[in-house]
């Protein structure tokens, strides 16, 4: 069984017992969070597609950790002009564990 859910504007294919990295959530570590924007539900070969979401379906997940991703270097340069800018960026993520899929 798997679902396709929308979390913070991104779509994820999720299964029970798996952990995922999503954009930073405001919940504390150890809290349970529910996501109700389930776009597709597949259960033992039966596929239910939502219009736009599947009614009554939701995902229950536990927040495991808040962390940052790898550093990405952003370098801009204009030839022959002496313009150089170097910036770094680290995206904030939340690691969640899917505990249950309710439908």
Residue pairs with C-beta under 8 A, 6 or more apart in sequence:
1 15
1 16
1 41
1 42
1 43
1 44
1 101
2 13
2 14
2 15
2 42
3 13
3 14
3 38
3 39
3 40
3 41
3 42
3 57
3 59
3 101
4 11
4 12
4 13
4 14
4 38
4 39
4 40
5 11
5 12
5 14
5 35
5 37
5 38
5 39
5 59
6 12
6 35
6 37
6 39
7 22
7 23
7 35
7 37
8 22
8 23
8 25
9 23
10 22
10 23
11 39
12 20
12 22
14 20
14 59
14 98
14 101
15 98
16 98
16 99
16 100
16 101
17 97
17 98
18 97
18 98
19 64
19 95
19 96
19 97
19 98
20 95
20 96
20 98
21 69
21 93
21 94
21 95
22 93
22 94
22 96
23 91
23 92
23 93
23 94
24 66
24 92
24 93
24 94
25 33
25 63
25 94
25 96
27 33
27 63
27 94
28 63
29 63
29 64
29 65
29 66
30 62
30 63
31 62
31 63
32 60
32 61
32 62
32 63
32 99
33 60
33 61
33 62
33 63
33 96
34 58
34 59
34 60
34 61
35 58
35 59
35 61
36 53
36 57
36 58
36 59
37 53
38 50
38 53
38 54
38 57
38 58
38 59
38 103
39 49
39 50
39 52
39 53
39 54
40 47
40 48
40 49
40 50
40 54
41 47
41 48
41 50
41 54
41 57
41 101
41 103
42 48
43 103
48 54
48 57
48 103
50 57
54 103
56 102
56 103
57 101
57 102
57 103
58 101
58 102
59 98
59 100
59 101
59 102
60 98
60 99
60 100
60 101
60 102
61 96
61 97
61 98
61 99
62 96
62 97
62 99
63 94
63 95
63 96
64 95
64 96
64 97
65 94
65 95
66 92
66 93
66 94
66 95
67 92
67 93
67 94
67 95
68 90
68 91
68 92
68 93
69 90
69 91
69 92
69 93
70 90
71 88
71 89
71 90
72 88
72 89
72 90
72 91
73 86
73 87
73 88
74 86
74 87
74 88
74 89
75 84
75 85
75 86
75 87
76 83
76 84
76 85
77 83
77 84
77 85
